[in-house]
């Protein structure tokens, strides 16, 4: 049983973490900037409830295999409309049940910190990729913790974030040690709520795995603090920074493109 299967997070996940079609389109454009030509087969590794799977299939005209170990997450994914080119497989990132050199691209969306053995997961990524394949890692990092919008309101989340999130250097070391080459690193900013009141409602769903680890009193105190902040006239959109790492299986290019922040 996975950590998510021991909780009710899967039932509330989309209410708290689905940020709408504009954010999906932002990420499809971001991935497309690095993908050259058609991608026949993409793996959504740690796909969760399938937030990205159908968009990847449509945008890139690709077969998408969503891989996740959580029964509850995959159950939610299967309830969503998806084309015949999206398939889901229950498996761990450390043992992906796909043939070697059979995949054009791998997308990890906010899943890396859930892998129990990141080195084994990186080795599996290299194994299943074609020689010219790409790995996209969309993740939170320790360097960005203070910029996350809920950070000031949930002080007891700070040590948990430090514990679970990787730092940028470790992401690079793990995947390069597996024989993948970093070709780009960027900061992407996304709008996760149109205003702070809406953000408070999303947080209240308790769909964030870090906040779900807080005791009930600390959690409710944090949500109340966000609501109070919203009632103080804070009506601007809520922005979140996400780190993107792009790794290449072959040696297509030398050097690293440290792109400027991408925004909606």
LOPA-761118 format. One record per residue (C-alpha): z, y, x. Coordinates in Angstrom, 1 decimal. Layout:
% residues N
+--------+--------+--------+
:      Z :      Y :      X :
+--------+--------+--------+
:      Z :      Y :      X :
...
+--------+--------+--------+
//
This chain:
% residues 264
+--------+--------+--------+
:      Z :      Y :      X :
+--------+--------+--------+
:    0.0 :    0.0 :    0.0 :
:   -0.9 :    3.4 :    1.4 :
:    1.2 :    6.6 :    1.5 :
:   -0.7 :    8.0 :   -1.5 :
:   -0.4 :    4.8 :   -3.5 :
:    3.4 :    5.2 :   -3.3 :
:    3.2 :    8.6 :   -5.1 :
:    1.7 :   10.3 :   -8.1 :
:   -0.4 :   12.6 :   -5.9 :
:   -3.8 :   10.9 :   -6.8 :
:   -3.4 :   11.8 :  -10.5 :
:   -2.8 :   15.5 :   -9.7 :
:   -5.0 :   15.7 :   -6.6 :
:   -8.0 :   17.4 :   -8.1 :
:   -6.0 :   19.9 :  -10.1 :
:   -4.4 :   21.1 :   -6.8 :
:   -7.1 :   20.6 :   -4.3 :
:  -10.5 :   21.0 :   -6.0 :
:  -11.6 :   24.6 :   -5.2 :
:  -14.8 :   24.6 :   -7.2 :
:  -18.6 :   24.5 :   -6.6 :
:  -18.7 :   27.6 :   -4.4 :
:  -16.4 :   26.0 :   -1.8 :
:  -18.4 :   22.7 :   -2.0 :
:  -21.6 :   24.7 :   -1.4 :
:  -20.1 :   26.6 :    1.5 :
:  -19.3 :   23.3 :    3.2 :
:  -22.7 :   21.8 :    2.5 :
:  -24.4 :   24.8 :    4.1 :
:  -22.0 :   24.5 :    7.0 :
:  -22.8 :   20.9 :    7.7 :
:  -26.5 :   21.5 :    7.2 :
:  -26.5 :   24.0 :   10.1 :
:  -25.9 :   21.1 :   12.4 :
:  -27.9 :   18.3 :   10.7 :
:  -31.5 :   18.3 :   11.9 :
:  -33.9 :   16.5 :    9.5 :
:  -33.0 :   14.1 :    6.7 :
:  -29.8 :   12.1 :    6.7 :
:  -30.4 :    8.8 :    5.0 :
:  -26.8 :    7.5 :    5.2 :
:  -23.5 :    9.5 :    5.3 :
:  -19.9 :    8.2 :    5.4 :
:  -17.2 :   10.2 :    3.7 :
:  -14.3 :    8.9 :    5.7 :
:  -11.0 :    9.3 :    4.0 :
:  -12.9 :   10.3 :    0.9 :
:   -9.8 :   10.4 :   -1.4 :
:  -10.9 :   11.2 :   -5.0 :
:  -14.5 :   11.8 :   -3.9 :
:  -14.5 :   15.6 :   -3.9 :
:  -17.3 :   15.7 :   -1.4 :
:  -19.2 :   12.5 :   -1.9 :
:  -21.6 :   13.4 :   -4.7 :
:  -22.3 :   16.9 :   -3.2 :
:  -23.2 :   15.2 :    0.1 :
:  -25.5 :   12.8 :   -1.6 :
:  -27.3 :   15.5 :   -3.6 :
:  -27.5 :   18.2 :   -0.8 :
:  -28.8 :   15.8 :    1.8 :
:  -30.6 :   13.4 :   -0.4 :
:  -28.6 :   10.6 :    1.2 :
:  -26.8 :    7.4 :    0.4 :
:  -23.1 :    8.2 :    0.7 :
:  -20.4 :    5.6 :    1.4 :
:  -16.9 :    6.9 :    0.5 :
:  -14.2 :    5.0 :    2.5 :
:  -10.5 :    5.2 :    1.7 :
:   -7.6 :    2.8 :    1.8 :
:   -5.9 :    4.2 :   -1.3 :
:   -6.4 :    2.2 :   -4.5 :
:   -5.2 :    5.2 :   -6.6 :
:   -7.5 :    7.7 :   -4.9 :
:  -10.6 :    5.5 :   -5.3 :
:   -9.7 :    4.8 :   -8.9 :
:   -9.9 :    8.6 :   -9.5 :
:  -13.2 :    8.8 :   -7.5 :
:  -14.8 :    6.2 :   -9.7 :
:  -14.0 :    8.1 :  -12.9 :
:  -16.2 :   11.0 :  -11.7 :
:  -19.9 :   11.3 :  -12.5 :
:  -21.8 :   10.3 :   -9.4 :
:  -25.4 :    9.2 :   -8.7 :
:  -26.4 :    5.7 :   -7.9 :
:  -26.5 :    6.6 :   -4.2 :
:  -22.7 :    7.1 :   -3.9 :
:  -20.7 :    3.9 :   -3.2 :
:  -17.0 :    3.5 :   -2.6 :
:  -15.3 :    1.0 :   -0.2 :
:  -11.6 :    0.4 :    0.2 :
:  -10.9 :    0.3 :    3.9 :
:   -9.1 :    2.0 :    6.7 :
:  -10.7 :    4.4 :    9.2 :
:   -9.6 :    2.1 :   12.0 :
:  -11.7 :   -0.8 :   10.6 :
:  -14.8 :    0.4 :    8.8 :
:  -16.7 :   -2.4 :    7.2 :
:  -20.2 :   -1.2 :    8.1 :
:  -22.8 :   -2.4 :   10.6 :
:  -22.9 :   -0.8 :   14.0 :
:  -25.4 :    2.0 :   14.4 :
:  -26.1 :    2.2 :   10.7 :
:  -24.9 :    5.7 :    9.8 :
:  -26.5 :    9.2 :   10.4 :
:  -23.4 :   11.3 :    9.9 :
:  -19.7 :   11.0 :    9.2 :
:  -17.6 :   13.6 :    7.3 :
:  -13.8 :   13.7 :    7.5 :
:  -12.4 :   16.2 :    5.0 :
:   -8.7 :   16.9 :    5.5 :
:   -8.1 :   13.2 :    6.3 :
:   -7.7 :   13.0 :   10.1 :
:   -3.9 :   13.5 :   10.0 :
:   -3.5 :   10.5 :    7.7 :
:   -5.1 :    8.0 :   10.1 :
:   -2.4 :    5.8 :   11.7 :
:   -4.5 :    5.3 :   14.9 :
:   -6.9 :    8.2 :   15.6 :
:   -8.2 :    6.6 :   18.8 :
:   -9.3 :    3.5 :   16.9 :
:  -10.8 :    5.6 :   14.1 :
:  -12.8 :    7.6 :   16.7 :
:  -14.0 :    4.4 :   18.3 :
:  -15.1 :    3.1 :   14.9 :
:  -17.0 :    6.3 :   14.2 :
:  -18.9 :    5.9 :   17.4 :
:  -19.7 :    2.3 :   16.6 :
:  -21.2 :    2.9 :   13.2 :
:  -23.2 :    6.0 :   14.1 :
:  -26.8 :    6.0 :   15.2 :
:  -27.4 :    7.2 :   18.7 :
:  -28.2 :   10.7 :   17.4 :
:  -25.4 :   10.7 :   14.8 :
:  -22.8 :   13.4 :   14.1 :
:  -19.2 :   13.5 :   13.2 :
:  -17.8 :   16.4 :   11.2 :
:  -14.1 :   16.9 :   11.2 :
:  -12.7 :   19.3 :    8.6 :
:   -9.0 :   19.6 :    9.3 :
:   -5.9 :   21.7 :    9.5 :
:   -4.5 :   22.3 :   13.0 :
:   -1.2 :   23.4 :   14.4 :
:   -2.8 :   26.6 :   15.7 :
:   -3.5 :   27.8 :   12.1 :
:   -0.2 :   26.9 :   10.5 :
:    1.0 :   30.5 :   10.2 :
:   -2.2 :   31.5 :    8.6 :
:   -2.0 :   29.0 :    5.7 :
:   -1.3 :   30.9 :    2.5 :
:    1.7 :   28.9 :    1.4 :
:    3.4 :   29.0 :    4.8 :
:    5.7 :   32.0 :    4.2 :
:    6.9 :   30.6 :    0.9 :
:    8.0 :   27.1 :    1.9 :
:   10.1 :   27.4 :    5.1 :
:   11.1 :   23.7 :    5.0 :
:    7.4 :   22.8 :    5.2 :
:    7.1 :   24.2 :    8.7 :
:    8.5 :   21.3 :   10.7 :
:    6.4 :   18.9 :    8.6 :
:    3.2 :   20.8 :    9.3 :
:    4.1 :   20.7 :   13.0 :
:    4.6 :   17.0 :   12.8 :
:    1.5 :   15.9 :   10.9 :
:   -1.2 :   18.3 :   12.0 :
:   -3.1 :   17.8 :   15.2 :
:   -3.7 :   20.5 :   17.7 :
:   -7.3 :   21.4 :   18.6 :
:   -7.0 :   20.0 :   22.1 :
:   -5.9 :   16.6 :   20.9 :
:   -8.7 :   16.3 :   18.4 :
:  -11.2 :   16.9 :   21.2 :
:   -9.5 :   14.5 :   23.6 :
:   -9.3 :   11.7 :   21.2 :
:  -13.0 :   11.8 :   20.1 :
:  -14.4 :   12.5 :   23.5 :
:  -12.4 :    9.6 :   24.9 :
:  -14.3 :    7.4 :   22.4 :
:  -17.6 :    8.6 :   23.8 :
:  -18.4 :   11.3 :   21.3 :
:  -19.4 :   14.8 :   22.6 :
:  -18.1 :   18.0 :   21.1 :
:  -21.0 :   20.2 :   20.4 :
:  -19.5 :   22.8 :   18.1 :
:  -16.1 :   24.2 :   17.0 :
:  -15.7 :   26.8 :   14.3 :
:  -13.3 :   28.3 :   11.9 :
:  -14.4 :   28.3 :    8.3 :
:  -12.5 :   30.4 :    5.7 :
:  -12.6 :   29.4 :    2.1 :
:  -11.4 :   30.9 :   -1.1 :
:   -9.0 :   28.4 :   -2.7 :
:   -7.9 :   30.5 :   -5.7 :
:   -9.2 :   33.6 :   -7.4 :
:   -5.6 :   35.1 :   -7.3 :
:   -2.0 :   34.3 :   -6.4 :
:   -1.0 :   33.3 :  -10.0 :
:   -3.7 :   30.7 :  -10.0 :
:   -2.7 :   29.6 :   -6.6 :
:    0.9 :   29.1 :   -7.8 :
:   -0.4 :   26.9 :  -10.6 :
:   -2.3 :   24.8 :   -8.2 :
:    0.7 :   24.4 :   -5.9 :
:    2.8 :   23.4 :   -8.9 :
:    0.7 :   20.3 :   -9.3 :
:    2.4 :   19.0 :   -6.1 :
:   -0.9 :   17.6 :   -4.9 :
:   -0.4 :   18.7 :   -1.3 :
:    0.9 :   15.8 :    0.8 :
:    3.1 :   18.1 :    3.0 :
:    4.7 :   19.9 :    0.0 :
:    5.2 :   16.6 :   -1.7 :
:    7.6 :   15.6 :    1.1 :
:    9.9 :   18.5 :    0.2 :
:   12.9 :   17.9 :   -1.9 :
:   12.6 :   19.1 :   -5.5 :
:   14.8 :   22.2 :   -5.1 :
:   12.9 :   23.5 :   -2.0 :
:    9.6 :   22.8 :   -3.7 :
:   10.4 :   24.6 :   -6.9 :
:   11.9 :   27.5 :   -4.9 :
:    8.7 :   27.9 :   -3.0 :
:    6.5 :   27.8 :   -6.2 :
:    8.8 :   30.4 :   -7.8 :
:    8.4 :   32.6 :   -4.7 :
:    4.6 :   32.5 :   -5.0 :
:    4.8 :   33.4 :   -8.7 :
:    7.1 :   36.3 :   -7.9 :
:    4.6 :   37.5 :   -5.2 :
:    1.8 :   37.3 :   -7.8 :
:    3.8 :   39.2 :  -10.3 :
:    4.2 :   42.0 :   -7.7 :
:    0.6 :   42.9 :   -8.2 :
:   -1.0 :   40.6 :   -5.7 :
:   -4.3 :   39.8 :   -7.4 :
:   -6.6 :   39.3 :   -4.4 :
:   -8.3 :   36.0 :   -3.8 :
:   -6.3 :   33.4 :   -1.8 :
:   -8.1 :   32.6 :    1.5 :
:   -7.5 :   29.5 :    3.7 :
:   -8.8 :   28.9 :    7.2 :
:  -10.1 :   25.4 :    8.0 :
:  -11.0 :   24.2 :   11.5 :
:  -14.4 :   22.4 :   11.9 :
:  -15.2 :   20.1 :   14.9 :
:  -18.7 :   18.6 :   15.3 :
:  -19.2 :   15.7 :   17.6 :
:  -22.4 :   14.0 :   18.7 :
:  -22.8 :   10.4 :   19.6 :
:  -25.7 :   10.9 :   22.1 :
:  -26.3 :   13.7 :   24.6 :
:  -28.5 :   15.9 :   22.6 :
:  -27.1 :   19.1 :   23.9 :
:  -24.7 :   20.4 :   26.6 :
:  -22.0 :   22.9 :   26.1 :
:  -20.0 :   23.8 :   23.0 :
:  -20.9 :   26.3 :   20.3 :
:  -17.7 :   28.1 :   19.4 :
:  -19.0 :   29.7 :   16.3 :
:  -17.7 :   32.9 :   14.6 :
:  -15.7 :   32.3 :   11.4 :
:  -17.8 :   31.2 :    8.5 :
:  -16.9 :   32.7 :    5.1 :
:  -18.0 :   32.3 :    1.5 :
+--------+--------+--------+
//
